[in-house]
Amino acid sequence: MYQKIKYFFTLPTAGGIILMLSAIIGLILANSALSELYFSILNSYVAGLSVLHWINDALMAIFFLYVGLELKREFISGELATNAQRILPGLAAFAGLAVPALIYFTLNRADSVALQGWAIPTATDIAFALGIVALLGSRVPVSLKIFLTALAIIDDLAAILIIALFYSDSLQLSYLLAALLCLIILIFCNYRRITQPLVYIIVGAILWFVVLKSGIHATLAGVVLAMTIPLNGVKENKRGETPLIAWEHALSNWVSFLIIPLFGLANAGVSLKGFDFSMLTHPVVLGVTLGLFVGKQIGVFGMVFIGEKLGIFKRPSGATWLQVYGIALLCGIGFTMSLFISMLAFTSAELQDLSKIGVFLGSILSGVLGYLLLRFHKAPAEKLGSN
């Protein structure tokens, strides 16, 4: 039994499966006899913040630190290291952001409060999308796996910028100056090739606190910290890894198997008490659902198709158009980041719940149809990549 459990946690799909189970458990708890206990725990305060805020502001800062490390590595020495590597996934990611936002805007333009959720359907959940691709194995060409990874990474960067620009509160100058001082110290440490983790952890913790107080969302402190962790330097552990790689490996399991599942458990709990099917036609639900399911596929697939026809770039090598379309569908899985943005966009519990319903519907439709299309599509044997 122990060996089977250990094997499960080595699977590339393990994180996505645990996140999905956590979300289902959260949904069940929110609609069971334990709902009062569930919500009271999330809303109880510890050291000045509610449990929900500790998860969304503190633990998710660690998630954004991990995302930031991945972004830095990919842009400096990975799949996005050159402009030629960035252009196709970059333009596809931009179109996959713009079209969902436009769909949401069109459906909610008459309501200034609901309009605050325009960014909810713009994000792709990298863990879920890549988990499904991993399940498909060699049915998906390697070039498409690289394309999806690069697109999702750029998508995460766009989400970070959106949060910084559009979902920050009124700014506090004194705390912003303190954050700037922390950033200068971190840059100096990077410049001097200081690699001791404790230095970055201490300054990073202070940075998180002052960013929390500044009015900028606290999770962005994780991204800032990640940008200052040296990619190259003294090999700092027994595996001979450079600092950034060592940090990335150290955080990987914590993020995949604790932080993201806790986030799903805490944020997927939508009370369905009083739910009726007429709610599915609410502009917020429709905007998020159609933004993810329709907008993402139109934006991503449309950009690749038009770009190739105009001779700007070619689609990923060895991939058929149906396979590209299947990947575009998977980009509509917006679970983690979409839920996160919905919590920032709305203060109303009703609108938060409506947006969550839209996230569930759009993500499920995108994931199921994308998987089925890629699973049963019969591509020429020579066009299939290795697992």
N, C-alpha and C positions, 0 to 999 in steps of 0.2 A: 504493500500500500504506500509506504513512504517513497519508494522509488517512482511509483506512478505519479504521486503528487509533485515530486521533484522534477520529473520529466515534464509535467504540465506547465510548470513555471518557466521552463526553457523554451516553450513554444512561442513563436512570434505573435500568435493570436491570443495569448493568455491575458494580456492587459486589457484588450478589447472585450473579452468574455467577462472578466471580473467587473469591468466598468458597467457592462450591460446588466449583469446580475445585481450590482449595487443600485443601479437606477430602478430596476424592477422592485427591489426590496423597499426602496424609498417610496415608490408609488403605492405599494401595498400598505406600508405602515401609515401613510397619510390618509388612507381610506379604510382603516381597520379600527378595532376597539382600542388600539394603542396610539391612535392619532393624536390625542391630547398630550400624551407623554412625549411623543415624537417631536411635536412642535414646541412644547415647553422646554425640552432639552436644547433645541436649536436656538431658542430665544432667550435662554438663561445667560447671565453675564458672568464672565470670568476676567478679572484684571482689566475691567473697563470696556471690554468688547463682548458681544454676544458670541456664543459658540459658532453660529453661522458666519459671523464676521471673521472670527479666527480662521475658519476654513477658507472663506472667499478672499480675505485680505492677506493672511499670513501664509497659510499652506500653499495657496495658489501663487504667492510670490516665489516660492521654491519651484513650482511648476514653470513659471515664466523664466526663472533662472536657468532651468534645464533647457527650455526652448531657446533662450538666448545663446547658450553655449553651442547648441546645435546649429543655430543660424550663423554664428561667427565661424565655426569650423567649416561649414559648407561654403560660405562666401569667400573664405581665404584659401582653402585647400581641398574643397570637396566638389560636389556636383554643380555648384554655382560659382566656381572660381573665375570664370572668364565671361565676358559679355556674350560670346557666342552661346554659352551654356545657359545664360540667363534669359535670353530674348523670348524663346518659345514659352517656357513655363511662366515667365514674367508677364507677358501679354495675356496669356490664357488666364492667369490668376486675376489680372486687372479686370478683364471682361467678366470673369466669374464673380467678381465683387460688384461691378457696376450694374449688371442686368438684374440681379436679385434686389439690390437697393432701389432700382427704378421701379420694379414691380411693387415692392412694398410701399414706396412713395405714392405711386398711382392709386393704390387702394386705400391709403390712409391720409391723403393730402388735406382732407377737410377737417381733420382732428389734430390739432397741434400737439396734444399730449401723446396720442398714439404714434404720431410721426417720429417721436424720439426713438422708437425701436427700429429705425430704418436699417441699422447695421446688423441686426440679429441674424438675418439669413445670408450674410455675406461670408461667413467663416466655414472652413472645412475642418472636420475632426480628423486629424492625421492618424490617431491611434486606431479608430474604427475603420477608416478607409484602407489603410495599409494592412490591417488585420484581415479584412475580407480578401484583399489581393493575395495575402499569404496563404489563405485557405485554397485559393484557386491554383496555386503552384505554377506549373509550366504552361497552363492555359493562357497566361498573360505574358506577353513578350517582356524581356528584361528592360528594353528601352522604354516601355510604358510604365514599368515600376519606377524607373529613375525619373521619368516625367512627372508622375503623380507625387513622388517624394519631393521633388524640387518645387512643384506647384504648391503643395501643402505648406512647405517651409516659407515660401514667399507670402502665401496667404496668412500664415501666422504673423509675419512681419507687418503686413497690412493691418491685421486686427490690433496689434500692439499700437500702431500709429493712430488708429481710429480711437482707441480707448484714451490715449494721451491727449488727442486733440478735441474730442467731442464728449467724453464722459468723465471730465474732471470737474470738481466743484470750484467755488470761489477760492482763489489762490492766496496763500499767506506768505508774504514776502520774507519774513524772518526765517521761516522753515525752509523756504526755497533756497535762501542763501546758505543755510546749514547743509542742505542737500548738495549744493554746488561745491562746498568745501569738502564734503565726503568724496565727491566725484574727483576733485583735484588730487586728493590723497590717493585714491585708487589708481588714477592715471600715473601718478608718480611711482607707486609700487610696481606697476606694469613696466614703466620705463626703466626702473632700476633692476628689473628681472627678479623681483622678490617673488618667491614661489611658495612660501610657508602658508598653508591654508588658513591658519588661525588669524593672520593679519587681515585677510580678505573677509573672513567670517565676522570679525568684530566690527570692522568699518561698514560692512554690508548690513549688519543688524542695525547699526546707528542710522545708516542711510534709509533703511525700511521705515524706521520710526519717524524720521523727519519728513519723509515723503508722505506717509500716512497723515501727518498733521498739516501738510502743505496744501492739500486740496487736490493734488494729482493722485490718481489711484495708486495705492501702495504696491500693487503687484509689479508696477513698472520699475520699482527698485531692483527687482530680480533681473530684469533685462539689462539695466545699467551695470550692475555688478558683473554679469556674464561678459559684457563687452570688455571688461578690464582684466579678466583672467588670462594669463599668458598662454597663447597657443603653443609657443615654443619655449624651451628653457631647460632647466635641470631636470633630468629624469627623476621623478620623485617617489616612485614606489617600486616594489619588487618586479612588477611587470614592465618596468622601463617606460612608463607612459609619461608624456608631457603633462603639465598642470591642467590644461583645459580638458584633455582626454580623461585624465584621472578623475576630475570633478564630474564629468559627464557619466562615466561608469559608476561612480559612487552614488549618484543621484538616481540613476535609471530605475532600479527596482523600487526605491522609495516612492518615486513619482507614479510608476505604472501600477504598483500593487497596494499603495496606501493613499497617497494624496488624491489622485484622480478618482478612485473608487469612493473615498469619503466625500469628495465634491459631488459625485453622482448621487450618492445616498442622501446628501443634505439638500440638493437643489432639484432633484427630480420629483420630490414629494408634492404632487399637485392634488389638492382635495377635489374630488369629483362630486362632492355633495351638491345637489342642485344642478348637476350637469344635464343639459338636453342637447339634442343634435342641432338645434338652431344656432348654438354657439359656434359650430363649425363654419358658419357663414359670416362670423364676425370679421371685420376688416383686418384686425390684428392677426387672427388665426390664418385667414386666407393669405395675408401678406407674407407671413413667415413660411407657411407651407408651400405656396407657389414660388416664393423666392428661392427656397432651397431646392425643391423638386424640379421646377420649370426653369427658373432663372439661372441656376448653376449650369445645367446641361446646355442651355442655349448659349450662355456666355463662353464656357470652356470649349465646347465642341465647335461652336460658330467661329471662334477666333482661330482655332487650328485649321478648320476647313477653308475659311476665307484667306488666311495667311498662306496656305499652300497654293491655292488657286491664283493668288496674286504674285506668287514666287518670292514671298518674303522669307519663308522658311519651309521646311518639309516636316510632315508628321513623324513621330518616332519611328525609327526604322523597324521593318518587319511587322508593323501593326496594320491591321485592316481598319477601315473606317468604322465598322461596327464595334471593334475593340476600343477604338478611341472614344466612341459614344458611350460604351460601357463605363470607361474610366470617368468620363464627364458626369455620368449619373452618380458614381460614387462620391464625386466632389460635393454632392448635395447632402452628404451626411455632415450635419453641422453641430452635433450634439454638445460636446464640452464647451467650446468657445461660444456657441450660440446661446447656451444657457447662461454662461458667464455674462455676456453682454446684456441679456434680458434683465439680469439682476441690477445692472448699472443703469439701464435705460429707463426703468419704471420704478416708482416708489409705491404705486398702487398694487396691492396683492392680487386684485382681479386681473389687471393687465399682465402682471407677471405670469399668472396661471394660464391666461389665454395664449401668451407667447410661448410658454412651455408646451402647450398642446400642439401649437404649430410646429415647434421644433421636433416633437415626437413624430408627428405625421409626415413632415417633409423628409426627415432623416430615415424613417422606416421605409417609405416609398422609394427613396433614392437607393438605399442600401440593398433592399430585396430585389428590385428590378435590375440594378447594376450587376449584382451577383448572378442572377439568373441569365442575363444576357451573356456575360462573360463565361459562365459555366457551360452553357449549351451552344455557344457559337462555334461553328465548325470552321476553323481557320486552316489554310494550307499548312501541312506539316512543317515545311521549311521555314515558315514564318513564326513558329513558336520558339520562345526563348527558353533557356534552361532555368531550372528552379532556383 
